[in-house]
Amino acid sequence: MRVITTIAEAQAQPYAKRRVLVPTMGALHRAHGEMLGVARKHTGHDGEVALSIFVNPLQFEPGSDYERYPRPEKRTKNFVEMPASIFVPPQCCGDALTIVQCLSRSPLSNTLEGKSRPGHFRGVCTVVAKLFNVLSPDAALFGEKDFQQLVIVRRMVRDLNFKTDIIAVPTVREEDGLACSSRNQYLNIEERKQAPVLHRALLAAANAGNKSARNCRACQQSNR
Ligand code: PAF
């Protein structure tokens, strides 16, 4: 594993045949392990996986959990101790005058998380664009857990003509259905017990939707 701590060093790296980036904020868990496995499959035998670690202040709302966000330095290092991974905390310029922002009229950025966390996707797009510029990855992996982020990053790549392919990785879940997330550790015992109800409710809604679509089709066919 090479550990790279400056942008200059990252940009001076000899270019691998194929470089696949797993961008993270460093509080690694099982889902990141799966992403590294997927990344490795996409690099081919002479490519390399780059794992970036940066708790990006631009994507945290004022008064949110930036200070509290888990920064388990030791666990992170153990986790990435595998050949060909790189560890890059990009210095993010707090004084930058240029940012990457989805137009606010777009429903992609002004609904759901974009509505409750204004500024969040601007922070994500800015740092992801910087990572793409610094590391020039051929492909980058994003989890479907943060589906809106995945869609917005895909759109940014298309709009700004980045050459990076965006690969979606299915959500990795705990045994009881809760999506693996760094922030799960904020939950107390009671909240942790309740949390999987979200997944169960979504599955029930999807099943009900599928069932009524089937009934509807059956109805249409019997009326022909
Ligand atoms: O999904 C995340 O962990 C972050 O939003 C990302 C993509 C690393 C950008 O900071």
Residues whose N, C-alpha, C, O or C-beta is under 5 A from the ligand:
A	BS01	PAF	P23 T24 M25 F54 N56 V124 V127
